[in-house]
Amino acid sequence: MSNHSPKVRKVIAFILTLTLSSFGAVNTGSILAAENTENTTGNTTGNTKAGDARENSQQVGQMIVTGSVTVNEKRAITGTTVFTDSRIAVACAKGNSAIVNLGRLGRIELSAGSKLVLRFSDGLISGDLLEGKAVVSTPAGVKVAVNTPEGVSSSDGKDAAVTPVATQRGVRCVPITTGSSSSPSALGSGALGALLIGIGGAAAAATAVAASENTSSASSIIP
């Protein structure tokens, strides 16, 4: 090195400086690129998880139950989770009802004797009402389209709405009651005569009339 002139030494030193600087720049860039990639991956993963959580929250409802109610043929209680495509049935007895709370989508109220296949997604409540009655309450921005055997009950979602949905199938849940039978003596003479004509013909009616006349005669004789 001592044999080189000062000018040559300066050139060599300059070349070495450039080489070392280039090596350091490459390493620094690689480190920064790796850190950016890791940060981007972390942010993407975090956003994906948050998106999944939001999506899952939109796909779940909760039941409020009074009386006997089933979801997918299993007994439901208040707090039962409801997913889209669930089959909900409210037993046909007085006092039974069910409410499906869908959070920001709204809610569905089912009366006794109702059977509903419920579907819901972001901005839409739909399904098939097979029997009974339902009332769908929705805020603005949520559409309703529920099929029934008679047609489709819907709302366009422009404003908050309460949409009644009903079908003639299984609407009335009337318990069978047995009343006390009336005795024949409680019937009037006209009703008794009509009954006798219906079941025994004219001869039975004549017998009833004769019995009535005999009773009247006996009553007039007794002081």
Secondary structure by P-SEA (a helix, b strand, c coil): cccccaaaaaaaaaaaaaaaaaaaaaaaaaaaaaaaaaaaaaaaaaaaaaaaaaaaaaabbbbbccccccccccccccccccccbbbbbbccccccbbbbbcccccbbbbccccccbbbbcccbbbbbbcbbbbbbbbcccbbbbbbccccccccccccbbbbbbbbcccccccccccccccccccccaaaaaaaaaacccaaaaaaaaaaaaaaaaaaaacc
